[in-house]
Amino acid sequence: MLTALAVENYRSLRRVVVPLGQLTVVTGANGSGKSSLYRVLRLLAEFSRNGAVAGLAREGGLDSTLWAGPGRTSRGEPLALRLGFAGDDFGYAADLGVPVPDSHSMFNRDPEIKAEAVWAGPVLRASALLADRGGPVVRLRDQHGGWEMVPHPLKSFDSMLAELADPQRAPDLLVLRERIRGWRFYDHLRTDIDAPARRLQIGTRTMVLAHDGSDGAAALQTIREIGDAVGLDQAVDHAFPGSQLEIVSRDGRFELLLHQPGLWRPLGSAELSDGTLRYLLLVAALLSPRPPELLVLNEPETSLHPELLGPLGELIARVAEDTQVVVVTHARALLAELAGHAPDLHTIELVKQDGATTVDGLRSLDEPPWHWPKR
């Protein structure tokens, strides 16, 4: 389980170190930094696939993403964007900086990875280091506790998580990389009139719902056949009393139908309201027969009728008993529902002070211990 998330100099997140629990809700007013904190988690996941540098470049490079307020750098320190996480057994952090100008390259907006570290346990210490990177040079902890230098330099845009994870030379990196790759994020479940989920889709066993919900019918049928079919029926009935979900196959293409009391025929996915379809897609994501270690939902309440927040909150709380869940929301009603079903709910309320995001009520002494790797 992740126990802490840390970031410096990303948009309004000048310096934030927050504790995470089994079920964590990130809330706050519009513009308080909720979406930025969500993107930090997504960027950390991208390091495992070598996509973080490209992701930052798509946001406009460091010029667009770095904290623009005072104190962006400490005296004598280089400009840096730092982000990392700590867990019960592993931690990871990366330091990205301004690229060295190259007149022969057109990629001068790409930030460079200046430093990376992977360590055992919740806190970065020299004795806990498993892998250490400074510029292009990487060293790996060997089985005797010493260090093995990687013989070839690493490119400035390559993460050691993606490039050096090897079952023989770096088994810890491999384990951490695969775990991070298993994290799931849902922030763009499409329910517009042209959404793929509203059309018939070829049906195949779907253990994990696609990020846009395009294979929702297949994912729901997979849950019914080899997953928590009872939980699925309960989630539908709780939200729409007396209703039943049906998946039909038309020449191998699946369609979602919702039978509702008082209607002489079921409604197909093309006819459902945005909120109804979105709720059913969230059910498919939450009841995956192959649950992830970490599930992150960004504003799941979007387009939902207020009456659906109760069933959604109850379902999220139940799923969080076995899966670590982070919910980013500005809906106080959803927060109240989660608090009512999860007594150990961990709440992070973000506020803005002089343009910088801070955590309401979190004093520096209450922050998880955190150290950044040195360049």
C-alpha positions in Angstrom: 0.0 0.0 0.0 1.2 3.5 -0.8 1.7 5.5 2.4 2.8 8.9 1.1 2.8 11.0 -2.1 5.3 13.8 -2.5 5.8 16.6 -5.1 7.7 19.8 -5.6 7.3 22.5 -8.1 4.4 21.0 -10.2 1.9 23.7 -11.1 0.5 25.0 -7.8 2.1 22.2 -5.8 5.1 24.1 -4.6 5.8 21.5 -1.9 3.3 18.9 -0.8 3.9 15.7 1.1 0.6 13.9 2.0 -0.1 10.7 3.8 -2.3 8.1 1.9 -4.6 5.5 3.4 -6.5 2.4 2.2 -9.2 4.8 1.1 -8.2 8.4 0.5 -10.4 11.3 -0.7 -8.7 14.3 -2.1 -11.1 17.3 -2.0 -11.1 21.1 -2.1 -12.6 24.0 -3.9 -12.2 24.5 -7.7 -8.7 25.5 -8.5 -7.2 24.2 -5.3 -4.9 21.7 -7.0 -6.9 18.5 -7.0 -6.4 17.8 -10.6 -2.7 18.5 -10.3 -2.3 16.0 -7.5 -4.2 13.5 -9.6 -1.8 14.1 -12.6 1.2 13.6 -10.3 0.0 10.1 -9.6 -0.5 9.5 -13.4 2.9 10.9 -14.1 4.5 8.5 -11.6 2.7 5.6 -13.2 4.1 6.8 -16.6 7.7 6.4 -15.4 7.2 2.6 -15.5 6.4 2.8 -19.3 8.9 5.6 -20.1 6.0 8.0 -20.8 6.6 10.7 -18.1 8.9 12.9 -20.1 6.5 12.8 -23.1 3.6 13.5 -20.8 5.2 16.6 -19.5 6.2 17.7 -23.0 2.6 17.4 -24.0 1.7 19.8 -21.2 4.1 22.3 -22.6 7.3 21.2 -21.1 8.8 22.4 -17.8 8.0 26.1 -18.7 4.3 25.3 -18.4 4.3 22.8 -15.6 6.8 24.3 -13.1 5.5 26.3 -10.1 5.5 29.9 -11.3 5.5 31.6 -7.9 8.3 32.8 -5.6 10.9 30.5 -4.1 10.9 28.1 -7.1 14.4 27.2 -6.3 16.5 27.3 -3.1 19.6 29.3 -3.2 22.3 27.4 -5.1 20.0 24.6 -6.2 19.0 23.9 -9.8 15.5 24.3 -11.2 13.7 21.0 -10.5 10.4 19.1 -10.7 10.4 16.3 -8.1 7.8 13.7 -7.5 7.7 10.4 -5.7 5.8 8.0 -3.5 6.5 5.8 -0.5 4.9 2.5 0.4 5.1 -0.2 3.0 7.8 -2.1 1.1 9.1 0.1 -1.7 9.5 3.8 -2.5 10.4 5.7 -5.7 11.3 9.3 -6.5 12.4 11.2 -9.6 14.0 14.6 -10.2 13.5 16.2 -13.6 15.3 19.3 -14.7 15.9 21.7 -17.6 17.5 20.0 -20.6 20.9 21.0 -21.8 20.3 23.0 -25.0 21.3 21.1 -28.1 21.4 23.0 -31.4 21.2 19.7 -33.3 17.9 18.5 -31.7 14.3 19.6 -32.1 13.4 18.1 -28.7 14.6 20.9 -26.4 11.2 21.1 -24.7 11.7 17.6 -23.3 12.7 17.7 -19.6 15.6 15.5 -18.5 15.6 12.9 -15.8 18.4 14.1 -13.6 18.0 11.6 -10.7 16.0 8.6 -9.6 15.9 6.3 -6.6 14.2 3.1 -5.5 14.4 2.1 -1.9 13.1 -0.5 0.5 10.6 0.5 3.2 8.8 3.8 3.6 11.7 6.3 3.9 14.7 7.0 1.6 17.9 6.2 3.4 21.3 5.3 2.1 21.1 1.9 3.7 17.7 1.3 2.1 18.7 2.2 -1.4 18.1 -0.5 -4.0 18.8 1.5 -7.2 20.3 5.0 -7.6 20.6 7.2 -10.6 22.5 10.4 -11.1 22.4 11.8 -14.6 23.2 8.9 -17.0 25.0 6.8 -14.3 23.0 4.1 -12.5 24.1 1.7 -9.8 22.1 -1.3 -8.6 22.4 -3.0 -5.2 23.7 -6.6 -5.6 22.8 -9.7 -3.6 25.7 -9.2 -1.3 24.7 -5.6 -0.3 27.3 -4.0 -2.5 26.9 -1.9 -5.7 27.0 -2.9 -9.3 27.5 -0.1 -11.8 25.4 -0.4 -15.0 27.9 -0.5 -17.8 26.1 1.7 -20.2 24.8 5.3 -19.6 21.1 5.8 -19.5 19.4 8.3 -21.8 18.1 11.5 -20.2 14.5 10.6 -21.4 14.7 7.0 -20.2 13.6 5.9 -16.7 15.6 3.2 -15.0 12.2 1.6 -14.0 11.4 1.0 -17.6 14.9 0.3 -19.0 16.7 -1.7 -16.2 14.0 -3.9 -14.7 15.5 -7.4 -15.1 14.7 -10.6 -13.2 18.4 -11.5 -12.8 20.2 -8.1 -12.4 17.4 -6.0 -10.8 14.5 -8.1 -9.5 13.3 -5.4 -7.1 13.0 -2.9 -10.0 11.1 -5.5 -12.0 8.6 -6.2 -9.1 8.1 -2.4 -8.6 7.7 -1.7 -12.3 5.0 -4.4 -12.8 3.1 -3.2 -9.7 3.1 0.4 -10.9 1.9 -0.7 -14.3 -1.0 -2.4 -12.6 -2.3 0.9 -11.2 -5.6 2.0 -12.7 -6.9 5.4 -13.5 -10.4 6.5 -14.5 -11.1 10.1 -15.4 -12.5 9.9 -18.9 -15.3 7.5 -19.0 -17.2 8.7 -22.1 -20.9 9.0 -22.0 -21.5 11.5 -24.8 -23.8 10.7 -27.7 -20.9 9.3 -29.8 -19.3 7.4 -26.9 -18.1 3.8 -27.9 -20.0 2.5 -24.8 -23.3 3.5 -26.5 -22.6 1.3 -29.5 -22.5 -2.5 -30.0 -19.0 -3.8 -29.3 -17.3 -7.1 -30.1 -17.6 -9.1 -27.0 -14.6 -10.8 -25.4 -13.7 -11.6 -21.8 -12.7 -8.3 -20.3 -11.0 -8.4 -16.9 -10.2 -4.7 -16.9 -12.5 -1.9 -18.1 -10.9 0.3 -20.8 -10.0 3.8 -19.6 -12.9 5.3 -21.7 -15.4 2.6 -20.9 -15.6 1.5 -24.5 -15.9 -2.2 -23.6 -18.4 -1.7 -20.8 -20.8 -4.4 -21.9 -18.1 -7.0 -22.1 -16.6 -6.0 -18.8 -20.0 -6.2 -17.0 -20.7 -9.7 -18.6 -17.3 -10.8 -17.5 -18.2 -9.8 -13.9 -21.4 -11.7 -14.2 -19.8 -14.9 -15.4 -16.5 -15.1 -13.4 -16.7 -12.2 -10.9 -18.9 -10.8 -8.2 -22.3 -11.3 -9.9 -24.2 -10.8 -6.7 -22.4 -7.6 -6.0 -23.1 -6.4 -9.6 -26.9 -7.1 -9.2 -26.9 -5.4 -5.8 -25.1 -2.3 -7.1 -27.7 -2.0 -9.9 -30.7 -2.5 -7.7 -29.4 -0.1 -5.1 -29.0 2.6 -7.6 -32.1 1.8 -9.6 -34.6 -0.1 -7.4 -36.2 -3.0 -9.1 -34.0 -2.7 -12.2 -32.0 -5.5 -13.8 -29.0 -5.4 -16.1 -28.9 -7.6 -19.1 -26.1 -8.1 -21.7 -27.2 -9.5 -25.0 -25.1 -10.8 -27.9 -26.1 -9.8 -31.5 -23.8 -11.8 -33.8 -20.9 -11.6 -31.4 -21.5 -7.9 -30.6 -22.5 -7.1 -27.0 -25.2 -4.6 -26.0 -26.1 -3.4 -22.6 -29.8 -3.3 -21.6 -31.4 -2.0 -18.5 -34.8 -3.3 -17.5 -36.7 -0.8 -15.3 -40.0 -1.1 -13.5 -42.9 0.5 -15.4 -41.3 0.3 -18.8 -42.6 -2.3 -21.3 -39.2 -2.7 -22.9 -35.6 -2.4 -21.7 -33.5 0.7 -22.5 -30.3 0.1 -24.5 -27.0 1.9 -23.9 -27.7 4.4 -26.6 -30.9 5.5 -24.8 -29.5 5.7 -21.2 -28.9 9.1 -19.6 -25.3 10.2 -19.2 -25.5 9.6 -15.4 -27.0 6.2 -15.7 -24.4 5.0 -18.2 -21.6 6.5 -16.2 -22.7 4.8 -13.0 -22.8 1.4 -14.8 -19.3 2.0 -16.2 -18.0 2.9 -12.7 -19.6 -0.4 -11.4 -17.6 -2.3 -14.1 -14.4 -0.5 -13.1 -14.9 -1.1 -9.4 -16.0 -4.8 -9.6 -13.2 -5.9 -11.9 -12.5 -9.6 -11.4 -8.8 -8.7 -11.5 -8.6 -5.9 -8.9 -5.5 -3.6 -9.0 -3.3 -2.7 -6.0 -4.2 1.0 -6.6 -7.4 2.4 -8.2 -7.7 6.2 -8.7 -11.0 7.8 -9.6 -11.0 11.4 -10.7 -14.3 13.2 -10.1 -16.5 10.1 -10.5 -19.5 12.1 -9.6 -19.5 13.9 -12.9 -23.0 13.9 -14.5 -24.4 11.6 -11.8 -27.7 12.3 -10.3 -27.3 13.2 -6.5 -29.3 10.0 -5.7 -26.6 7.9 -7.2 -23.9 9.2 -4.9 -25.1 7.0 -2.0 -24.8 3.7 -4.0 -21.5 4.8 -5.5 -20.0 5.7 -2.1 -21.1 2.4 -0.6 -19.6 0.5 -3.5 -16.3 2.4 -3.4 -16.0 1.8 0.4 -16.6 -1.9 -0.1 -14.1 -2.2 -2.9 -11.5 -0.3 -0.7 -11.6 -3.1 1.8 -9.3 -5.1 -0.6 -7.9 -2.5 -3.0 -6.3 0.8 -2.1 -8.5 3.5 -3.6 -7.9 7.3 -4.1 -10.9 9.4 -5.0 -10.5 13.0 -6.2 -13.7 14.9 -5.8 -15.3 18.2 -5.1 -18.7 16.7 -4.2 -19.3 17.1 -0.5 -22.2 14.7 -0.8 -19.9 11.9 -2.1 -17.4 12.6 0.7 -20.2 12.3 3.3 -21.3 9.0 1.8 -17.8 7.6 1.9 -17.3 8.8 5.5 -20.5 7.0 6.4 -19.4 3.7 5.0 -15.7 3.8 5.7 -14.8 4.8 9.3 -11.1 4.8 8.4 -11.5 7.2 5.5 -8.5 9.4 5.1 -9.4 12.9 3.8 -7.0 15.4 2.2 -8.5 18.8 1.8 -6.5 21.1 -0.5 -6.5 24.9 -0.1 -4.7 27.7 -1.9 -2.5 30.1 0.0 -0.7 32.8 -2.0 -1.1 30.8 -5.2 0.4 27.6 -3.7 -1.6 24.5 -2.8 -1.4 23.3 0.8 -3.2 20.7 2.8 -5.7 22.1 5.3 -4.8 21.2 8.9 -1.6 19.3 7.9 1.3 20.8 9.8 4.9 20.1 8.8 5.4 17.8 11.8 2.4 15.7 10.7 3.8 15.1 7.2 5.3 11.7 6.4 9.1 11.7 6.5 10.5 12.4 3.1 13.9 12.9 1.4 14.7 13.5 -2.2 17.4 11.7 -4.1 20.5 13.8 -4.8 21.6 14.6 -8.4 
